[in-house]
Amino acid sequence: MSSRASRDVLGRGLRVLGHAIRTEPRLFTVGAIGSSLFGLLIIANSYVVGWVVGHVVEPAFASRRVDAADLALVAATFLGISGLRVASIFGRRLGAGFMQFRLQARYRSAVTRRYLSLPPAWHQRHATGTLLSNANSDVEATWVPIAPLPFAVGTIVMLIAALVSLFVTDWVLGLVGATLFPALFGLNLVYSRRMSPRQIRAQQTRAKVSAVAHESFDGALVVKTMGREADESRRFRVFVDELRDSLVAVGRLRGLFDPLMDSLPSLGTLAVLLLGAWRLRNGAIEVADLVSVAFLFTVLAFPVRAIGWVVAELPRSVAGWDRVQAVLGAEGELAYGEGTLPGAGPAELRFDRVCYRYAEGPQVLQDVSFTVPAGRTVALVGATGSGKSTIASLAVRLVDPESGTVGVDGVKLPDLSLAALAGATALVPQVPFVFDDTIRGNIALDRPGIDDGAVRAALALAQADRFVDGLPDGLDTAVGERGTSLSGGQRQRLTLARALAGRPRLLVLDDATSAVDPRVEAAILGALRGADAGASVLVVAYRRATIALADEVVYLERGRVAATGTHTELMATQPGYRDLVTAYEKAEHG
């Protein structure tokens, strides 16, 4: 990494720390005051040691007697300094720890909120493992320097005070400090520039490892059934080895830096002893002064290292900050209005000349217009890739159209508040997702007003009440991660019950009953058509039995509405529709 790039990383790292200080000024002040007090007490302790040697120990050797009052004073002084040091360490660690953990919690929450506000199209462009890394290790890396930051600030105060006290004691010894202290800062600066590319590479590799690991764990079933365990392990090992090498490079440089940081104060102590002996012989200083300064140099190494800790972590902090800000600054968030839906009961859904494309790709939908009348069931039928799932996402405003409008009961979806939209619509997707919770928890989701009665009513509508009653603990049965203890059809019915429990006015089913028995599916759709459901239904359908239950069918071809009508009408007038439905039926029974 070039010198200019290293300076840029250092400057940006300091700006990140400045942002942290402005965010948590009180906690930083507590930590900095505690650390500054600790540093000043180190200096005070050095001069107390020198005073004891020069005014108590040396006279005691000369007179061969020890004054009890002097010993009591020395003991009280050291105890007092020790007590203050304990308090200063407590304040430093309390301020630094609380500051670091609060910043991590604040930004983890901010990243998670941002994830939830961004549309599915954004998530589809980013690996889940990378997103997990952003919310966890990247946030953690951003605020790693916060832990030693107050200590480093206190160390700077200590060095300035120490330099002043050295010149007050003796100008020759002060020159030793004036030479040593800049050398310590220079060593830290060189260390930062060398460490910067290593830390950035390590942080980037952590994200790669997280992404590959998540993908491997998520696809464990495929890996096992295809016998690809060894290949997957080799693929993972490549990234793990890269991370290992990156961390070894970081550790190797740190292993070189630590001894150098220890050796400089030792060289300073040696210089003080040599020059101090000369000044002592000339009568320029006393024994107490020489002991105080020598003792001060021996205890400098550990506090000064705190500066190195901060500087060394700045590259990693900058890398984490950039990755976190990429999420927080991501565009695509859907803006909501403040409107509500008038009335109650089933709602009308209307698509008016809707066009949509994913990112920079070709148009998926072109001038799509149709209506789901209030209280009616409309089936979307079309070949794979005709835009059915996109229409389902548009209907509940997971995405907005490129042009045209989607409205419910005459109100455009962007004009509705988030609460109004969520209360009026519900989507049951193709792939059911079940939380690692109980049956009750999965359906209620802690939503207000959904008690056990509402849960059981929703289960009955979804034709899931019988299998739930047969479970060991009924509603309290834990279903495992992603509902692993349930069959595919049971998971689909459970997610349908979850949507119905909120009593939506518009229910969108994106092939949400494909894994259940056709008779059960017919019973579900029959129940949804009844008065108890209280919802209009838009269903993406493949089975002839499902399609035949709909009041109207919207037939899609290549992102356009090719025809609308009843199933019987389309079978008679649309050869493409007839061939598609017949092909589905043959595939299902053949």
Secondary structure, DSSP 8 states (H G I E B T S, - for coil): --HHHHHHHHHHHHHHHHHHHHHSHHHHHHHHHHHHHHHHHHHHHHHHHHHHIIIIIHHHHHHT---HHHHHHHHHHHHHHHHHHHHHHHHHHHHHHHHHHHHHHHHHHHHHHHHHHS-HHHHHTS-HHHHHHIIIIIHHHHTGGGTTHHHHHHHHHHHHHHHHHHHHH-HHHHHHHHHHHHHHHHHHHHHHHHHHHHHHHHHHHHHHHHHHHHHHHHTHHHHHHTT-HHHHHHHHHHHHHHHHHHHHHHHHHHHHHHHHHHHHHHHHHHHHHHHHHHHHHTTSS-HHHHHHHHHHHHTSHHHHHHHHHHHHHHHHHHHHHHHHHHHHT---------B---S-SS--EEEEEEEEESTTS-EEEEEEEEEE-TT-EEEEEE-TTSSHHHHHHHHTTSS--SEEEEEETTEEGGGB-HHHHHHHEEEE-SS----SSBHHHHHHTT-TT--HHHHHHHHHHTT-HHHHHTSTTGGG-B--GGGTTS-HHHHHHHHHHHHHHT--SEEEEESTTTTS-HHHHHHHHHHHHSTTT--EEEEE--SHHHHHTSSEEEEEETTEEEEEE-HHHHHHH-HHHHHHHHHHHHHHH-
